[in-house]
Amino acid sequence: MMISTKCRYALRMLVDMAEHERGNTYVPLKEIAARQEISEKYLESIVKLLVQNNVLIGVRGKGGGYRLNGTPDQFTVRRILEITEGSLAPVACLDDSPNACARAGECATLVLWERLSRAINETVDGMTLADLAEIQRAKAGNDYVI
């Protein structure tokens, strides 16, 4: 599975917002784009998707920008991945529950794909934007020189 640039940038943008959270104030997209060194135009397309899926709230005009529609601990990485990537299943037959594949009973690799799917889901369900922001803060605190 290859994670798209759209997804990676969405996570970077959201972690940035979680890190620089200022209550109910709105952060201009220009600020996030500058800090993350991502094209503002590209972020606009990502923001649209995140607003449509109730992850972000946007306000136009003076004092406008975007903010999370909740606290960073309310947003799992899985939710963001599913919004930007769609299904996280490593093979198409796992998109359906129960598995509708006619070969499921004889498939020698199905157990492998189910385990992989479970591992992916456990990992991305177990991490939130708050977790990623905390990791980022810890990294930022370790860049001093004596």
N, C-alpha and C positions, 0 to 999 in steps of 0.2 A: 504494500500500500504506500502510495506517495502522497504526502500532504501538500496541497497547492499553496502557492504564494498568497492567494486570497485568505486562506485559513491562517497561515503563519502571521500575516500582517494584521488580521483581525485580532488574534491573540496578543500580539505586541501592542496594538493600540489599546485594547481593553486592560491589559496589565498596566500600561502607562497611566490610564485613567484611574485605576484602582490605587496605584502608587501616589498619584497627585490629587487624590480625592479631597475636595474642599466643601464638604457638606452638600448642600443642594445647589451649588453654583455650577454653571455651565462652562465647559472648557472649549475654547475655539479649536476647530480642527487644525488650523494653521499651527498652533502651539504643539499639538501632538505630532503632526507631520514633521516639524522641525526637530523635535527631540528624538524621534524615531528614524529620521532621515528616510522618510517614505513620501512619495509623491502625494500631495494633497488631493489631486484629481483622482488618484487610485483609491485613496481612503474614502472619498465621497461615495464611490460605488459600494464599498464595504459597509459604510455607515447606513446607507439606505436599507440594506438587507437586515442589519441589526436593529434598526428602528422598526421595520415591518414585523420583526419577531420579538418585539418588546424587551430587547436587551438594553437599548438606549432610548433616551428621550432627547429630542432636539428642539431648540428654540432659535428662531431667526432674529436678525436685527442686532442692535446694540446690546451688548451683554449676553448675546446668544452663544450657542455652541451645543455641546452634547454632554450628557451625564448618564451614568448607569441608572437603570430603572430598578434600583434595589441596591443592596450591599454586595461587595465583591464576593463574599462567602456564599451568596445565593446562586452564583453562576458557575456550573461545573464546566470543565474543559469539554466534556462530552457534548453538552448543549451547543457550545460554540462550533465544535467540529461538525455536528449534525446540521447546523444551520448553513455552514459554509461548504461542507463537502457532501452532505446527504448521508446515505447509509455508511456505517463503519464496518459492515460485514466484509470479511476478507474474500468471500465467494458469494455469488448471486443467490445460491440456494438457501443461504441463511437469512436472506431478507424476509422470507415468509415464515410465519410461525402458526401452525406447525410446518415443518419442512415439506414442501409440496413436490420435491424432486422425485421422479419415478425411480431413480437409481439409489435413493437414500439407503434402502435396505442392504444393498450390495456394495456401497461405496467404501472402499478401503481407506480413503483419506478424510472422510467426514469427521471422524473423531479429532483429527488434527485441526481441521478448520474450526470446529466447535470450541476446542481449547484455545486456539489463537483468538477467536472472537471474544471468549470469556475474559482472557487476559487483557485484551485491548479495552474492553468495557470496564473492567475493574480498575484499570489504571486511570482512564479518563474520567470515570465517575468519582474517583477518589481524590481528584485535584480540582480546586476552585481557582478563580481569579485571585482571591485573597492569598491562597497558598503560593501562587506564582509571583505575586507582588512581594510577599515576604522573602522568597528566595532572591528576588532581584535586589531588595533592600540589603539583604545579608551580603550579597556579592559587592554591592556598591560600598559597603563599609569595610571591605578588605583590600582597598586599593591604596593604602598609605605606604610610605617609604620612610625608613629610619636612616 
